[in-house]
Amino acid sequence: MTSQNPAKIPSEPDSPEAEGPLKRDLIAGLEKGLQVIEAFDQERSRLTISEVAQRTGLTRAAARRYLITLAHLGYIRHEQKLFSLTPKVLRLGQSYLHSARLPRIVQPLLYRLAYSLEEAASAGVLDHDELVCVAAVSAGRVVSATLQPGTRVPAFCTANGRVLLASLPQQEIEALLERLQPEQITAFTIVNKERLLLEVARTRAQGYAIVDQELELGLRTIAVPLRNFRGDTVAAMNISVHAARVPIEDIVERCLPALLKAQVELAALL
């Protein structure tokens, strides 16, 4: 069992076995408002009302009302017929980073790890099919723009992601890969689903994952799971190096011992 999956809330106090809350207990307006915010991404940072409606499944009239409300609250700006997010949206992510235990506990260990190896270190969690970075330290080695808190990247082609996938039940891994459409991000990216299953199995067996330039050319990463005192995997932690400086055959000897030491220390704190 891992802590990446959202907790199930009993639908009634006397029926703890129920699978989630009743529909009448949910606030549809809040759900749809968050869907409108999530409609904006790196590829489409500015959207029209019709595009928001198409991306969220809302009617055009409903999308317009949500956009006007979010603009009134300061989360969205309106320029002519285009809408875009404002920096105020960052408060939502900052609330997690400032309040959650995991980033606060992991950050000091990442700092020590990164500066002892003079490499970049980060920790991440799964959110559906993506890896979300929750803490990072560059130690002066800016090897990738993806190593920043809040950054989302595909889980299937990252070391942290494969470590977290390896912690899931086999049925969940197969279901994820079945719905996944792997993108050939670089020439090194593994997109064959049978090979990905083998890589996840290899990660589970050896206790760590190595990903060589599958997410970004020049970026090599080694990761280990972070487990709590019960043995549940709650996150993953990695060291990232530049391919020109560290050969792939040297990354285990150079980085794994320090990662495993930090892993043991964090197990007592998580």
N, C-alpha and C positions, 0 to 999 in steps of 0.2 A: 504494500500500500504506500502511495506517495502523497505528499501534500500539495502537488501541483493541481490535482483535480478539485473543482469547487465543492465545498461541503454541501451535503444534502440536508435540507431543512424539513423536518417532519411537517406534514400538512395539517395535522391536528395533534395537540399535546398528548392524547391518549393513543396515538397510532404511530409510534416511532419507526415502524417499518415502511411507512408510506414513501413513495419515490418523489420527493420534492413538494413544494407548496401548491395549494389549490390556486386556480386561475383568479378566483375572486380576491385572493390575498396580494396579488401583484398589481403594481401601478404601471399600467400600459404606457402612460404619457412619459414617465421617466425612462422606460426601456426604449421608446422610440426617439426620445431626445438624445440619448447616448448613441443610438444608431446613426443619427444625423451627424454627430461629431465624428464618429468612426468612418463616415463616408469619405472624409478627406484623407489623402495620403500623399506620399512622395510624388507619385505619378500625376495625381490630380489635386493640386493644392488649392485651386480655385474652381468652383462649381456653380452652375446655374441652378435655379429652382427645379427645373425639369431633370437635370442630372442627379440632384440629390434624391428626388422622388424615385428615379430609376434604380439608384444604388441601394435604397432603403426599402423599396416596396411600398412606399407611401403614395397616396394620391398627391397630385401637384398642389392642391389646396392645403392639404395637411402639411406637406413639406414646407410650404411658404410660411405657415403659422409657426412651425418649430424654428425655422431660421430667424423669423422676426423676434421670437421670444429669446433665442440664444444671443441675438445681436443686442437686444435690450439689456441682457444680463452681462454683456461684455465678452462673451466667449467667441463671437463671430463678428466680422466686419463686412460691410456691404459697399461695393464700389460698382456703380452702374448696375449691370445685371449679374454680376459675379459676387459670390460669397467666399470668404476664406476665414480660417481660424485665427484667433488672436493669441498673444502670449499668455493670456489668462488661463487658457486650457492647461498650461503646464502645472497649474496649482493642483489639478487632479492627480497627476503623477507624483508631484512633490509630497502630497499628503501620504502616499504609500511609502515613499523613500524616507520620510521623516518619522513615520509612526510605526512601521514594521520592524520587528526584532531582527530579521535576517540581515538586511543591509548594515545595520549598526554593529552586529556581531562580527560579520565577515570582513568589513572594511579594514580594521586594524591588522588582521592576519594577511589580507591581500597586500597591504602596504609593506609589511615586513617581507613577504614572499617576493614581491616585485623588486624591491630594492636589494635584496640579497642576491638575486639572480641577474639584476639589471635588465629585466625584461618586463613586458606588460602582463598584468594579471587581471582577471575579471571573474565574476560569479553571475550565474543566471538561473532562471526558472522556466518551466514550460508554461505556455499559455496556448492551449489547443495545439496547433501544428507549428507554433513559432517559439523561438527562444528569446526571452526578454532579459537583457542585462540589468541587474539590480545594484551592482557595485563594480568599480573598476579603478585600477591604479596604473598609470603609464610608466612611472619610474624614468621619465625622460625618453622612453622609446615609443614614439607614436607610430605604431605599425599598422593601425587600421582605425578608420573613423567609426567602425561598428562597435568598438570597445568603449562605449559610453553608457552610463546609466539611462535606462529608458529605451535604448535601441532595440529594435525587433529585427530578427533575421530568421530565415528558415531553419528549423531544427535538424532536418535530415542531413545537412551538409556542414554542420558545425560539431566540434568536439564536445562542447557542453551539451548540445542537443542530443547527440548520440548516447552520451552517458545517461541522460535523463530518459531517453526512449528505452534504453536497456533496463531501466528500473521498473518499467511498466509490465503488466501481465502480457504474455505472448498474444493473446486474443486482441488486446488493445493496440499492440504494435502492428499487427496484421491489418486491423481495421483502418488505422491511420494511413498506412502505406497504400491501402486499396483506394482510399479517396484522394490521396495525394497525386498531384501532377508535377513531378520533379522537374525543375527548370535547369537547363545546362548553363549555369552561371559562368563557369570557366571551362577550359578544356579538361580540367582535372575532376570536375564535379561528377560524382557517381549518380546516375539517374536510373539505372536498371534496378528494379524493385527487388529482384532476387539477390543481387549483390548487396543492396542496402540491408536486407534481412541478415545476410551473412556478417556484415560489418557490425550490426547491432549485437548479434550473437557473440562475435569476437570480443566486443567491448564488455559484455556481461561476463564472459569467461575470464578475461585478463584483468578486469577491474579498472581499466582506463581506456580512453579513446585518443587516437591521433588522426588529425585531419590535415592533409597536405594540399593547400591552395585550392580547395574545392569551393570556398566562399569568395575568396579574393586572391588574385595572383600575388605571390610573394609572402602570403600569410600562412604560417604553419602553427598548429595549436595542439596542445596535449591537455587533457582534462581528466578529472577524477570526480566521483560522486561525493556529495556532502550528506552524511547521514546523522540523524539525531541519536539520542541515547537508546532509543528503541530499535534502531537499525533501519528506520524508514529513510529513503532518499528524499531530501527536501530541496536540494539545489545541486548545482555542479560548479566546479571551480577550475579555471584553466590558466595556463601560461601560453602567451602568444609570442612568436619570434619571427624575425624576417628570414625568409628562405636563403637569402644571399649570405647571411651570417652564420646560420646554424644548419648544417646538413641534417636530413631527415633521420639518418642512422644515429645521430648524436643526441637527439632531443630527449629520448628516454633516460639515458645516463645523466644528462645535464639537468633535467627538470623534474623527473618523476620523484626522486627521493624527497625533495623539498615539498612537493605537492602532497605526498603521503604523510609527511610529518604534520603539515598544516591540517590535513584531513582528520588526523587523530586528535589534535588539539581542539578543533571545532566540534567534534562529536560530543565532547563533554559540555559544550555550551549551548548546542542547538536543542 
